[in-house]
Amino acid sequence: MQGLPHALVHDAVARALREDVGLGDVTTLACIPPNHAARALLRARQPLVLCGVALAIEAFHQLSPNIAILSAAMDGSRLALGDPALVLEGPARALLTAERTALNFVQRLSGVATLASRFVEAIHGTRARILDTRKTTPGWRLLEKHAVACGGASNHRVGLWDMLLIKDNHLAALAHESPNPVAAAIHRARSLYPSLRVEVEADSLAQVRLAADAGADIILLDNMPPDTLREAVAIVAGRCLTEASGGVTLQSVRAIAETGVDFISSGAITHSAPAADLALDFA
């Protein structure tokens, strides 16, 4: 994915600020004079891969365009403990009111980017590439897929519209189709959407053979142990791409990559990424 569109950033931040600020930040309004200025640093409190800078800046600027950005690290930057992601200066009220919204975006997205980078590092030197999935926070899909890319992994399909993925329940619904459910599904997919890639989920070596013989572009090898994955790669023999999926962890991903699969997808990158530790400190 490319950088985030400004309209997406603006709208996401506006919704978050409405949710948080409501009728007003009563603590800040009560305690901080309207003309008070401050300097603040958004710092990493752990080593991390940074993501969400544009959203943080947008949060501050939506509350005050007079906040100056003195320095800003780029999404995808690797920060060490204590490194600044942003240095800001301007109205103290706006800095305080936007603080949590800015941090929510940067902590969540940097967490995804950092975990993605760990998966990528774990398989370094193999042919495999790490993919994300559609297991994303509702409303945050493009943000989280941007974070995955910042971490060095690759995006799978964005939604249901940009690629065909024939899964087990699709095949179950076609159980009595001729010559077999896999071939029937691939034929129908090619007929209706000839320009889109067709991927088929296989949970057995028999299904792998059927999908490869029927001309799938990619075969998703579902919850197969490494020895079975090697057999599947041998059956495919370069006729299509292979993707291992299901229960992939940082502990298992290297062994999976060494089986020769082309891709490894992991929903954990987005649905289970811990928030990265960053904080806004007033200087």
VEXTI-37090 format. One record per residue (C-alpha): residue in three letters; y, z, x. Coordinates in steps of 0.05 Angstrom, whole numbers, plus 5000, padded with zeros to 4 digits. Example, Ala and Ser with C-alpha at 12.3 -4.5 7.8 and 13.67 -1.06 7.14 Angstrom:
// residues 2
Ala491051565246;Ser497951435273;
END
This chain:
// residues 283
Met500050005000;Gln507249885020;Gly512750415016;Leu514150724949;Pro518850344902;His525450694892;Ala524750684816;Leu518151054821;Val521251574868;His527351664824;Asp523451754760;Ala518252214790;Val523552664819;Ala527852654755;Arg521852884714;Ala520153434764;Leu527353694765;Arg527753704689;Glu521354104688;Asp523754604739;Val531154674727;Gly531254654651;Leu537854944627;Gly539855144697;Asp537955514761;Val540556184737;Thr539156564802;Thr542956074844;Leu548655994794;Ala549356754792;Cys549056884866;Ile551856294904;Pro559256094900;Pro560255364879;Asn563855164943;His558955484991;Ala555755015042;Ala549355105082;Arg544854765133;Ala537354745120;Leu531154515158;Leu524654285126;Arg519554485178;Ala512054415188;Arg508355075191;Gln501954745213;Pro500054095248;Leu500153555194;Val501152835175;Leu507752795138;Cys508552455071;Gly513652495014;Val520152475053;Ala523451985006;Leu521752424946;Ala524653044980;Ile531052684998;Glu531552424926;Ala530853124899;Phe536653374940;His540952764926;Gln539752784851;Leu542853474851;Ser548453304899;Pro550052634933;Asn554253044981;Ile548153305017;Ala547952975086;Ile541252795117;Leu542352965191;Ser535352745211;Ala528952535176;Ala521952405202;Met518151815173;Asp512151835127;Gly505951795170;Ser509052195227;Arg504652715259;Leu508353385262;Ala506553975304;Leu507754695285;Gly515254805278;Asp517254075279;Pro522853895231;Ala521353385176;Leu528453405149;Val535153695170;Leu540153745114;Glu547253985105;Gly551454065042;Pro552554464979;Ala548255094981;Arg547155094906;Ala543954404907;Leu539754564968;Leu536955184935;Thr535754874867;Ala532154264895;Glu528054664945;Arg521754764905;Thr521554064876;Ala522353764945;Leu517054214974;Asn512154074917;Phe512253334933;Val512053405008;Gln506753945010;Arg502053594962;Leu502752894993;Ser502553145065;Gly496253515047;Val493052865022;Ala495452475083;Thr492953015131;Leu486053045099;Ala485552285099;Ser487152285173;Arg481552775186;Phe476552325152;Val479051725192;Glu478552115257;Ala471552345240;Ile468851635239;His472851355298;Gly468950845337;Thr464550615279;Arg465549985237;Ala466750365173;Arg473350465137;Ile475251055093;Leu477250895021;Asp480351314967;Thr478351304893;Arg481551364824;Lys480552114825;Thr487952254829;Thr492852714794;Pro494952394728;Gly501752074738;Trp501452134813;Arg496651574830;Leu501451124869;Leu504351734905;Glu497551984926;Lys495051294946;His501251224989;Ala499451885021;Val492351635035;Ala495251025070;Cys499951475110;Gly493751835135;Gly490651195160;Ala485551095105;Ser485250495058;Asn486550434984;His480950224937;Arg482949934870;Val489350204841;Gly486850194770;Leu481949874722;Trp485649214723;Asp485548974796;Met478048944811;Leu471448964774;Leu466949554789;Ile460449514749;Lys457850224745;Asp451450554721;Asn453850624649;His455849894646;Leu448849714668;Ala445650204620;Ala449349864563;Leu446349204585;Ala439249474594;His435948914555;Glu439948324582;Ser436447744617;Pro434647624673;Asn436748344689;Pro442848784675;Val445748694745;Ala445547934745;Ala448047904673;Ala453948354688;Ile455947974751;His455447304715;Arg459947544659;Ala464947844708;Arg465447204748;Ser466246784685;Leu471947194656;Tyr475547414719;Pro473946894773;Ser479647114819;Leu477647854823;Arg472648184869;Val466348434837;Glu463149084860;Val456649364833;Glu454250074836;Ala447050144859;Asp443050794859;Ser436550484884;Leu434349974935;Ala431749544878;Gln438749504849;Val441549344918;Arg436948734922;Leu438848504852;Ala446348574866;Ala445948214933;Asp441747654903;Ala446647574845;Gly452547494892;Ala456348144887;Asp462348194934;Ile461148934947;Ile455449404932;Leu456950134921;Leu451250534949;Asp451351154905;Asn449151834933;Met444251544983;Pro442051935044;Pro443251615113;Asp436151335120;Thr436650995052;Leu443550735069;Arg440750405132;Glu435350065090;Ala440649825040;Val444849535096;Ala438749165122;Ile437148885053;Val444248635044;Ala443948315114;Gly451248115113;Arg451047765046;Cys456448235019;Leu460148865037;Thr457349565028;Glu460750205007;Ala457550895011;Ser459951394959;Gly458152054929;Gly458652754958;Val462052525022;Thr464753095064;Leu467953175132;Gln461253445156;Ser457152855131;Val461852265139;Arg460252115211;Ala452752045198;Ile454351605138;Ala458851155180;Glu453451075233;Thr448750745182;Gly452850105187;Val456350105119;Asp463049765115;Phe466650275072;Ile466051015055;Ser469751264993;Ser471451984980;Gly474752274919;Ala475752924957;Ile481452614996;Thr485752644934;His482553134885;Ser481153684936;Ala486453624989;Pro489754295004;Ala497354305004;Ala500354255073;Asp504454845096;Leu511854655101;Ala517955085086;Leu525455005077;Asp529155485123;Phe536755585120;Ala539655565189;
END
